[in-house]
Amino acid sequence: MRPLEERFPPPSVMGVVNVTPDSFSDGGVNFDADDAVAAALRMAEEGAAIVDVGGESTRPGSDGVSLDEELRRVEPVLEALQGRVAVSIDTTKAEVARRALALGAELVNDVSALRSDPKLADVVASSGAYLCLMHMQGEPRTMQLEPSYEDVAGEVAAFLEERLRFAVDAGVPEERICLDPGFGFGKSVEQNFELLGRLGEIVALGRPVLVGLSRKRSLGRILGDPEATTGPLSASLAAAVAAYERGATIFRVHDVREHVEALTVAAAVG
Ligand code: 9MG
C-alpha cells in the first residue's frame, strides 16, 4: 500500500456522508441509504478523493448507537459504493471497521484515536488500511460543557504524538497514519481558532494532517451568533484555506465542489 501522503496528495478533499438522523450540520439529509449513496457518488464526481461514511453521530451532546444499529445504517451504503468510490469508515468500533474494510473501505477514521475499542488497532494493523487519529477532549455527549486547556495546541500535539506511538506499537505502519486536531471536539470557539492558528505545531509531528472545519459551530459563532449550531459555507471555505496555508493536507467537508475549487486556487498560489 502506498504511503498516505502519496495516496492523498495535498490538497485532498474527503466528502462527509453521514448516515445518521441527527448529524449537526446536514440534519440527517443522507439518513436514507439511497440518498447517502447518491450523495457519495456526486461528491466523487465533484472531486472528492474519498468519502467518509459514518453511522454514529459525533455532534456535541449526542449519544452513541449500538453495533447492530450502526451496521444497519452503513452496510447497505458501503455495499452500494464498493468498487465505485474510495471510502473511509467513520467509526470507533472494531467490528464496524472490520466489515467496512471487507467491503472495500481503505481508511478508518477513528475520532477516539484508538481509545474506544481495544480491538480496533489490530483490525487496522492486519488489514493494511489507512488510519486517522483525532484529538477529542471528553466524549461527544459532554465534550462542549467545559473544555479546558493550559495550552491547547501543545496539549493536542502531545496527545496526537502519544496516540501515533500507540498505533505504531500496535502494528499500524506510520506511513499509513494521518493526524487530526479535532476541531469542535471538546474545544471552545477561542480554543478552536487558537489551534487553527497554531496548526504548524501539529504539522511538525511529521504526519499528514486532516482537518474537519466544514460547517462547524465555531464558524457560526465567530460571525456573531452565540447560539449557532453550524457555520456557513463562506466561513468553511475561509477556514479550510487557512488550514491549507498552515500545512493541512486532507479536508473533511460537506460541500465538495466549493472546497475543491477554493483549495485548487490556494494551491496554485503555492
Ligand atoms: C466524524 N467527524 C466529525 N468531525 C470530524 C473531524 O473534524 N475530523 C474527523 N477526522 N472526523 C470527524
Residues whose N, C-alpha, C, O or C-beta is under 5 A from the ligand:
A	BS01	9MG	T58 D90 N109 C132 M134 D180 G182 F183 V211 G212
